[in-house]
Amino acid sequence: MNMYDVSVPVFVHFLKSLAAILRKAEAHCAARKIDPVVMLGLRLSPDMFPLSRQVQIASDAAKGAGARLSGSPVPGYPDEEKTFEELQQRIAKTIGFLEGLDARQFEGSESRQINLKAGGRELSFAGGAYLETWAKPNFFFHVTTAYAILRHAGVELGKSDFLAGGQ
């Protein structure tokens, strides 16, 4: 397998799962007359980001990894989403970016030097280590946290919703 195969399709699959989970959350809000703004502001702990920010960071992690590993500029998206629809648009834009990358751009990326700033720190990785020890775990942390927030809020979700890729 090459770096494209172990990154882009994985990110796209789970972004589609995240989109499907958010659709269920929006339907849950409508059925129970819950203000969607309240749902999007939920967090697992007071010192954690709310649902909306979890989705934004998952998007950032996926597009950042795809861009860095392909040698492309990382697209910047303003973090202004305040509705389920706006989050769906962000996910769709992220998927579109990832699907627009060519597998050939990833050739040799396992050894490409990846430098980034995170939490005020300068980080440096070889591409393979970046993908497996930083990008994927960060992405899955935020997708899982979004799932956990919604599950804790009573949205009827199961493991299959997380794994299904939006199907």
Secondary structure, 3 states (H helix, E strand, C coil): CCCCCCCHHHHHHHHHHHHHHHHHHHHHHHHHCCCHHHHHCCCCCCCCCCHHHHHHHHHHHHHHHHHHHHCCCCCCCCCCCCCHHHHHHHHHHHHHHHHCCCHHHHCCCCCCEEEEEECCEEEEEEHHHHHHHHHHHHHHHHHHHHHHHHHHCCCCCCHHHHHCCCC
